[in-house]
Amino acid sequence: QLQLVDSGGGLVQPGGSLRLSCAASGFTLDYYAIGWFRQAPGKEREGVSCITNSGRIIDYSDSVKGRFIISRDNAKNTVYLQMNSLKPEDTAVYYCAKRLGINLCSSRKSDFGSWGQGTQVTVSS
């Protein structure tokens, strides 16, 4: 069964940091671009960051640029999202997903599949 498992969420104060992990099960991540998305209550799921299979191309949404860092360790079959300087508006369920069909980054959720189950990030004092 091809599956992504995301983890690492939690409750953090504004200005704090968290590191999310996205681990693959049943397949190797080496061939795929991986995206991180988030969905806040009552809002659409939005793209946060994406990394191609080699890590050469990385994209960030404007709302997280300069604060979040995406990386991958193909030997560990895992992609990470380091989130720094967190703000209350970063509160959401975060999901990782595998790019479908081609090793290119995209911010469209329809371009991705094999979604993780989601991990809750809450930024609050």
C-alpha positions as CSV (number, residue, x, y, z in Angstrom):
1,Q,0.0,0.0,0.0
2,L,1.4,3.3,-1.1
3,Q,1.2,5.7,1.8
4,L,2.6,8.9,3.2
5,V,2.6,9.4,7.0
6,D,3.0,13.0,8.2
7,S,3.9,13.8,11.8
8,G,5.4,16.4,14.1
9,G,2.6,18.8,14.7
10,G,1.6,20.2,18.0
11,L,0.9,23.3,20.1
12,V,3.5,26.1,20.0
13,Q,3.6,29.7,21.0
14,P,3.9,32.5,18.5
15,G,7.5,32.8,17.4
16,G,8.2,29.2,18.1
17,S,9.3,26.4,15.8
18,L,8.2,22.9,14.8
19,R,9.5,20.3,12.3
20,L,7.1,18.2,10.4
21,S,8.1,14.9,8.8
22,C,6.6,13.1,5.9
23,A,7.6,9.4,5.7
24,A,6.9,7.1,2.8
25,S,5.6,3.6,3.2
26,G,5.4,1.0,0.4
27,F,7.3,3.1,-2.1
28,T,10.5,5.2,-2.4
29,L,10.3,8.9,-2.5
30,D,13.4,9.2,-4.7
31,Y,11.3,9.6,-7.9
32,Y,8.8,12.1,-6.7
33,A,8.4,15.8,-6.0
34,I,6.7,16.2,-2.6
35,G,4.4,19.0,-1.5
36,W,3.2,20.3,1.8
37,F,-0.3,21.7,2.1
38,R,-2.3,23.1,4.9
39,Q,-6.0,23.5,5.6
40,A,-7.4,25.8,8.3
41,P,-11.0,25.5,9.5
42,G,-13.4,26.8,6.9
43,K,-10.7,27.4,4.3
44,E,-9.5,25.7,1.2
45,R,-6.4,23.4,1.3
46,E,-3.5,25.6,0.1
47,G,0.0,24.8,-1.0
48,V,2.8,25.7,1.4
49,S,5.9,24.3,-0.1
50,C,7.2,21.8,-2.6
51,I,10.5,20.1,-3.4
52,T,11.5,18.1,-6.5
53,N,13.0,14.6,-6.1
54,S,16.6,15.8,-6.2
55,G,15.9,18.8,-4.0
56,R,17.2,21.2,-6.7
57,I,13.9,23.0,-7.1
58,I,12.1,24.3,-4.1
59,D,9.0,26.5,-3.9
60,Y,7.3,28.3,-1.1
61,S,4.0,30.2,-0.8
62,D,4.5,33.9,-0.1
63,S,2.9,33.5,3.3
64,V,5.7,31.2,4.6
65,K,8.7,32.3,2.5
66,G,11.7,33.2,4.7
67,R,10.2,31.3,7.7
68,F,9.7,27.7,6.5
69,I,12.4,25.4,5.1
70,I,11.6,22.2,3.1
71,S,14.2,19.5,2.8
72,R,14.5,15.8,2.1
73,D,16.6,12.8,3.0
74,N,16.0,10.2,0.4
75,A,18.1,7.7,2.3
76,K,15.6,7.9,5.1
77,N,12.7,8.1,2.6
78,T,11.5,11.3,4.4
79,V,10.7,14.9,3.6
80,Y,10.8,17.6,6.3
81,L,9.2,21.0,6.8
82,Q,11.0,23.2,9.3
83,M,8.6,25.9,10.5
84,N,10.2,28.9,12.2
85,S,8.8,32.2,13.5
86,L,5.3,30.6,13.6
87,K,2.3,32.9,13.7
88,P,-1.3,32.2,14.8
89,E,-2.4,32.3,11.1
90,D,-0.2,29.2,10.5
91,T,-2.6,27.2,12.6
92,A,-4.0,24.4,10.3
93,V,-3.8,20.7,9.6
94,Y,-0.7,20.1,7.5
95,Y,-0.6,17.4,4.8
96,C,2.1,16.1,2.6
97,A,1.4,14.5,-0.8
98,K,3.2,13.0,-3.8
99,R,3.3,14.8,-7.1
100,L,1.4,12.9,-9.8
101,G,2.8,12.1,-13.2
102,I,5.9,14.4,-13.3
103,N,8.7,15.5,-11.1
104,L,7.8,19.2,-11.0
105,C,6.6,21.4,-8.2
106,S,3.0,22.8,-8.1
107,S,0.8,24.5,-5.7
108,R,-2.4,22.9,-7.0
109,K,-3.8,20.1,-4.8
110,S,-5.2,18.4,-7.8
111,D,-1.7,17.7,-9.0
112,F,-1.0,15.6,-5.9
113,G,-2.0,12.2,-4.5
114,S,-1.2,9.6,-1.8
115,W,-2.0,12.2,0.8
116,G,-0.9,11.8,4.4
117,Q,-3.4,11.7,7.1
118,G,-2.6,15.2,8.3
119,T,-0.9,16.6,11.4
120,Q,-2.4,19.5,13.5
121,V,-0.3,22.6,14.0
122,T,-1.7,25.1,16.5
123,V,0.0,28.4,17.2
124,S,-1.4,30.1,20.2
125,S,-0.3,31.8,23.4
